[in-house]
């Protein structure tokens, strides 16, 4: 194992000091490969704006804990050769309970997989997620999941395509909904812009 401290001072997040933004990244790679595997990401990567959940339609009968938008970036898979190993790249992760970039408490992470650069959103740190994606046979886009569907982690629109919505039960037990607003918003790096809304209501995770 090789410990590598990355420069994440480019992350723009209100109320977080520069010292808190420098994680220790553990990767399985030789020292000569590290600069090529994890070059610095553009300043827009990892930015979070709180206050409005993008183009999502609000549901007024449920109290909101936090909502906003974020840009997540990654150079490749969130995981290495082993699926239980997560590469803690801060710009690729978000804690939906607080709306912040926090590796230890993050609920989802963004990664790019395979030779086709398939975009994925993964559950991490004991969160649970259900992907809503395009129906490849009918060309049907999934509708916005309701609060109740996210609460039940309904995955009737999971067709193994790139995510359009993600329902999440966070690692703190809150119900959240994520929407992919834009693919590749940052030039020359794999990236997505997401919107998110996390409700105050909690559920017991199975």
C-alpha positions, 0 to 999 in steps of 0.5 A: 500500500502506498499513501499519497497526499493529494492537493485538493485545495481547489475544492470550493466548499463554504465553511471548510478550511484548506487543511480539512480539504487535504485527504490521504489517498491510499492506492495500489500503484507504483510511485512512478505511476501515481502522477499519471493516475491521479493528476490534479483536477480542474478547480470546478471539480468538487464544487458544491452549491447549496440552496436549490436542487437543480431542475428537480421538482420539489415535493412540498409535503416533506421537510428538506434537510439539505439540497443543492448541486455539485460537480463530481469528477474522476479519472477512472473507477472509484474502485480498484481491482477489488470491489470492496476497495474505494479510492477516496478521491474527494472530488468524486464524493459527496455526503448527502446528509450535510451537502459537503465533500467528506470522504469519511461520511460520503454516501455516493461516489462518481466513477468511470468504468470500462473501455466505453467510459461508462459513468456510474454512481456508487453507494459507499460508506454503508449507504444504499442506492437505487439507480434509475436509468434509460430503458435501452429497449424502449428509449424511455427516460425514467420519471423523477422518483417520488419521495415514497419510491426513494424511501422504498429504493424502488428500482423498476427503471434500473436498466444497467445504463448510465444513471439519470436519477439515484435514490439513496438511503444515506449512511445516517438513514435519511432519504435522498434523491440525486439527479444527473443534470449534466454530463461532462460539465468540466472540460478534459475530465470525466465529470457530472453535475448532479442536483440533490435533495435530502429529506429530514425523515429517516428510515431504518436501513435493512 
